Amino acid sequence: MTEELRNLLRESAEAHQPDRARILARVERGTTRREPLTRPHDRERTRALSWPKVVLATLATAGALAVSSYAVAALVHAPDPPRPTIAADPAPPASPSATVSPEASPPSAPTPPAADLAPGRSATDGPTASGSPSTGPRSTPPSAGTHTEDGPLWADGSVDPHSTVHWSQSNVTLKTRGTLTALTVELRIAMTDGVKNTGSRQTLPAGDFDLSVREDGRFLVYRWTLKPGRTVPVGQHLFAGRYDHATGGRDANDDTYRADATPTDGRAAVWGDFARTA
């Protein structure tokens, strides 16, 4: 209900005043329109009975008007029913912003102790020479040029004279004038046509070394690593890799070797290459 309509109803209810005289006159006129009575006794009786009816009719009319006035007033003054309040859904809590930390490289896997390794395997290499070559971590290639002598250590690389037109053996000859407590020898054979590992050999006890053979990029890599607690005695020693290749002479210009050793008086490293043709 609008405020303007409520005000109009309130003013009409307050201004209404029942006109009792007009009500009585209207009732009187209604009674006189009836047919005239033939007998005076009946007229007197009817008049006597008419006044109570007039009074009752008057009271009933006044009561009806009063009830109507009160109803209008109550309707005007009654407050509007409360409007239902729709509760808004609470906003979801803002999730905390994740802190973006600088990208970090995953930690490298720890190298297992030598005691946990299977015989004939190194800590970082794949299968031994008797197995298929594996792709393992890239090793550091030898330095450019040659450096064949360092302290008590000397080395030379050559193709074995017993090699054939389809098979070769590359030898790394190592000489030491002192006992070595650590030694790693690496032979790298360029992957020319048909190169495929067929084995290896050494003059020192095989049980003293971890041997691995793997393909590293464009090279077939043989690596011998002296086991902890073992030593290399003074003298000349041989480490060799054997492999098939395409029939005919093979170019060994890209083949290299390197040896890193720990003599009793420090460290030593030698490296070099092979004759051009095998």
C-alpha positions as CSV (number, residue, x, y, z in Angstrom):
1,M,0.0,0.0,0.0
2,T,1.4,3.4,-1.0
3,E,1.8,6.2,1.5
4,E,-0.6,8.5,-0.4
5,L,-3.5,5.9,-0.3
6,R,-2.9,5.3,3.4
7,N,-3.1,9.1,4.1
8,L,-6.4,9.4,2.1
9,L,-8.0,6.5,4.0
10,R,-6.9,7.9,7.4
11,E,-8.4,11.3,6.6
12,S,-11.7,9.8,5.4
13,A,-12.0,7.7,8.6
14,E,-11.3,10.7,10.9
15,A,-13.7,13.0,9.0
16,H,-16.7,10.5,9.0
17,Q,-19.5,11.5,11.6
18,P,-22.6,9.4,11.5
19,D,-25.8,11.6,11.1
20,R,-28.1,10.1,13.6
21,A,-31.0,12.4,12.7
22,R,-30.9,11.5,9.0
23,I,-30.7,7.8,9.9
24,L,-33.8,8.1,12.1
25,A,-35.7,10.0,9.4
26,R,-34.8,7.4,6.8
27,V,-36.1,4.7,9.0
28,E,-39.3,6.7,9.7
29,R,-40.0,7.2,6.0
30,G,-39.6,3.5,5.5
31,T,-42.2,2.7,8.1
32,T,-44.8,5.2,6.8
33,R,-44.7,3.7,3.3
34,R,-46.5,0.6,4.5
35,E,-50.2,0.1,3.8
36,P,-52.4,2.1,6.3
37,L,-54.0,0.1,9.0
38,T,-57.7,-0.2,9.1
39,R,-58.2,-0.3,12.7
40,P,-57.0,2.3,15.3
41,H,-56.1,-0.5,17.6
42,D,-53.9,-2.0,15.0
43,R,-52.3,1.4,14.3
44,E,-51.5,1.9,18.0
45,R,-50.1,-1.6,18.2
46,T,-48.0,-1.2,15.2
47,R,-46.6,2.1,16.4
48,A,-45.8,0.6,19.8
49,L,-44.0,-2.2,18.0
50,S,-42.2,0.1,15.6
51,W,-40.2,2.2,18.1
52,P,-38.2,-0.7,19.4
53,K,-37.4,-1.7,15.8
54,V,-36.4,1.8,15.0
55,V,-34.1,1.9,18.0
56,L,-32.6,-1.5,17.2
57,A,-32.1,-0.5,13.5
58,T,-30.5,2.7,14.5
59,L,-28.1,1.0,16.9
60,A,-27.3,-1.7,14.3
61,T,-26.5,1.0,11.7
62,A,-24.4,3.0,14.1
63,G,-22.5,-0.1,15.1
64,A,-21.9,-1.1,11.5
65,L,-20.6,2.3,10.8
66,A,-18.4,2.3,13.9
67,V,-17.0,-1.1,13.0
68,S,-16.3,0.1,9.4
69,S,-14.5,3.2,10.7
70,Y,-12.4,1.1,13.1
71,A,-11.6,-1.4,10.3
72,V,-10.5,1.5,7.9
73,A,-8.5,3.1,10.7
74,A,-6.8,-0.3,11.5
75,L,-6.1,-0.8,7.8
76,V,-4.6,2.7,7.5
77,H,-2.5,2.5,10.7
78,A,-1.4,-1.1,10.2
79,P,2.3,-1.2,9.3
80,D,3.4,-2.8,6.1
81,P,4.4,-6.5,6.6
82,P,8.1,-6.8,6.9
83,R,9.8,-7.7,3.7
84,P,11.8,-10.9,3.7
85,T,15.4,-10.2,3.9
86,I,17.5,-12.3,1.6
87,A,20.9,-12.9,3.1
88,A,23.6,-12.5,0.6
89,D,25.9,-15.5,0.3
90,P,29.2,-14.7,2.1
91,A,32.0,-14.1,-0.2
92,P,34.5,-17.1,-0.2
93,P,37.6,-16.3,1.7
94,A,40.4,-15.3,-0.6
95,S,42.9,-18.1,-0.9
96,P,46.4,-17.0,0.2
97,S,48.6,-16.3,-2.7
98,A,51.2,-19.0,-3.3
99,T,54.7,-17.8,-2.9
100,V,56.6,-18.5,-6.0
101,S,60.0,-19.5,-5.1
102,P,62.9,-19.2,-7.6
103,E,63.2,-22.2,-9.9
104,A,65.8,-24.5,-8.4
105,S,67.5,-27.4,-10.1
106,P,66.7,-30.8,-8.5
107,P,69.5,-32.2,-6.4
108,S,71.7,-34.7,-8.2
109,A,71.4,-38.3,-7.0
110,P,74.1,-39.2,-4.5
111,T,76.8,-41.6,-5.8
112,P,76.4,-45.0,-4.1
113,P,79.4,-46.2,-2.2
114,A,81.6,-48.6,-4.1
115,A,80.8,-51.4,-1.6
116,D,77.1,-51.4,-2.9
117,L,78.0,-51.8,-6.5
118,A,77.9,-55.1,-8.4
119,P,81.3,-56.5,-9.5
120,G,82.6,-55.0,-12.7
121,R,80.4,-51.9,-12.5
122,S,81.3,-48.3,-11.7
123,A,79.3,-45.8,-9.7
124,T,78.2,-43.8,-12.8
125,D,78.4,-46.2,-15.8
126,G,76.2,-48.7,-17.5
127,P,76.8,-52.4,-18.3
128,T,80.3,-54.0,-18.4
129,A,82.0,-54.8,-21.6
130,S,80.3,-58.2,-21.8
131,G,76.9,-56.4,-22.0
132,S,75.3,-53.9,-24.5
133,P,76.5,-50.3,-24.5
134,S,74.4,-48.0,-22.5
135,T,73.7,-44.3,-22.6
136,G,75.1,-42.8,-19.3
137,P,76.3,-39.4,-18.1
138,R,78.6,-37.6,-20.5
139,S,82.3,-37.8,-19.5
140,T,84.7,-34.9,-19.8
141,P,86.5,-35.3,-23.1
142,P,90.3,-35.1,-23.0
143,S,92.0,-31.8,-23.4
144,A,93.0,-30.8,-26.9
145,G,96.4,-31.9,-28.1
146,T,98.5,-34.4,-26.3
147,H,100.1,-34.5,-22.8
148,T,101.7,-37.9,-22.5
149,E,103.8,-37.5,-19.3
150,D,103.0,-36.0,-15.9
151,G,105.2,-36.8,-12.9
152,P,105.6,-40.5,-12.5
153,L,102.9,-41.2,-15.2
154,W,103.4,-41.8,-18.9
155,A,100.9,-43.0,-21.6
156,D,100.6,-43.7,-25.3
157,G,97.7,-44.7,-27.6
158,S,98.0,-47.1,-30.5
159,V,96.0,-49.5,-32.7
160,D,96.9,-53.1,-32.0
161,P,98.9,-54.6,-34.9
162,H,96.6,-57.7,-34.8
163,S,93.6,-55.7,-35.9
164,T,91.8,-56.8,-39.1
165,V,89.9,-55.1,-42.0
166,H,86.6,-55.4,-40.1
167,W,87.7,-55.5,-36.4
168,S,90.1,-53.4,-34.3
169,Q,91.7,-53.2,-30.9
170,S,92.8,-49.8,-29.5
171,N,95.5,-49.9,-26.8
172,V,96.3,-47.4,-24.1
173,T,99.7,-48.2,-22.7
174,L,100.3,-46.8,-19.2
175,K,103.6,-46.6,-17.4
176,T,104.1,-45.5,-13.8
177,R,107.3,-45.0,-11.7
178,G,105.3,-45.0,-8.5
179,T,102.5,-46.8,-6.8
180,L,99.0,-45.4,-7.7
181,T,96.2,-45.4,-5.1
182,A,93.6,-44.1,-7.6
183,L,93.4,-44.4,-11.3
184,T,90.8,-43.8,-14.0
185,V,91.5,-44.7,-17.7
186,E,89.0,-43.6,-20.4
187,L,89.2,-44.7,-24.1
188,R,86.9,-42.9,-26.6
189,I,86.3,-44.5,-30.0
190,A,84.6,-42.3,-32.6
191,M,81.4,-43.9,-33.9
192,T,82.5,-44.3,-37.5
193,D,80.6,-46.7,-39.9
194,G,79.8,-50.0,-38.3
195,V,81.5,-49.4,-34.9
196,K,80.1,-51.8,-32.3
197,N,81.6,-53.0,-29.0
198,T,82.9,-56.5,-28.9
199,G,84.8,-56.5,-25.6
200,S,87.9,-55.2,-23.7
201,R,91.0,-56.4,-22.0
202,Q,93.6,-55.3,-19.5
203,T,96.8,-56.6,-18.0
204,L,96.0,-55.7,-14.4
205,P,93.5,-57.9,-12.4
206,A,90.0,-57.4,-13.6
207,G,88.7,-57.6,-10.1
208,D,90.6,-54.5,-9.2
209,F,88.6,-52.3,-11.6
210,D,85.0,-51.2,-12.3
211,L,84.6,-51.4,-16.1
212,S,81.8,-49.7,-18.1
213,V,81.1,-49.4,-21.8
214,R,78.6,-46.9,-23.1
215,E,77.7,-44.7,-26.0
216,D,78.3,-41.0,-25.3
217,G,77.1,-38.8,-28.2
218,R,79.4,-39.7,-31.1
219,F,81.7,-41.9,-29.1
220,L,81.9,-45.4,-27.8
221,V,83.4,-44.9,-24.3
222,Y,85.4,-47.5,-22.3
223,R,86.2,-46.6,-18.7
224,W,88.3,-48.4,-16.1
225,T,88.1,-47.2,-12.5
226,L,90.4,-48.5,-9.8
227,K,88.3,-49.8,-6.8
228,P,88.8,-48.2,-3.4
229,G,91.5,-49.9,-1.4
230,R,93.3,-51.3,-4.5
231,T,96.6,-50.0,-5.9
232,V,98.4,-50.0,-9.2
233,P,102.1,-51.2,-8.9
234,V,105.1,-49.7,-10.6
235,G,105.4,-50.9,-14.2
236,Q,103.8,-50.9,-17.6
237,H,100.1,-51.7,-18.0
238,L,97.7,-52.1,-20.9
239,F,94.0,-51.1,-21.2
240,A,92.3,-52.0,-24.6
241,G,88.9,-51.7,-26.2
242,R,87.7,-54.0,-29.0
243,Y,85.1,-53.3,-31.6
244,D,83.8,-54.1,-35.1
245,H,83.8,-51.5,-37.9
246,A,83.0,-51.3,-41.6
247,T,85.2,-53.4,-43.8
248,G,88.4,-51.6,-44.9
249,G,90.8,-49.2,-43.2
250,R,89.2,-47.2,-40.3
251,D,90.1,-43.6,-39.6
252,A,91.1,-43.3,-35.9
253,N,91.9,-39.6,-36.1
254,D,89.1,-38.7,-33.7
255,D,89.9,-41.5,-31.1
256,T,91.3,-40.2,-27.8
257,Y,92.3,-41.4,-24.3
258,R,92.9,-40.0,-20.9
259,A,94.3,-41.2,-17.6
260,D,93.9,-39.6,-14.2
261,A,95.9,-41.0,-11.3
262,T,96.9,-40.4,-7.7
263,P,100.4,-41.3,-7.0
264,T,101.8,-41.1,-3.4
265,D,103.2,-37.6,-4.0
266,G,100.1,-35.9,-5.6
267,R,98.0,-36.1,-8.7
268,A,98.8,-36.7,-12.3
269,A,96.9,-36.7,-15.7
270,V,97.9,-37.6,-19.2
271,W,96.0,-37.7,-22.5
272,G,96.5,-38.1,-26.2
273,D,95.2,-39.6,-29.5
274,F,95.9,-42.5,-31.9
275,A,97.5,-43.0,-35.2
276,R,95.3,-41.8,-38.1
277,T,94.5,-45.2,-39.6
278,A,93.6,-48.5,-37.9
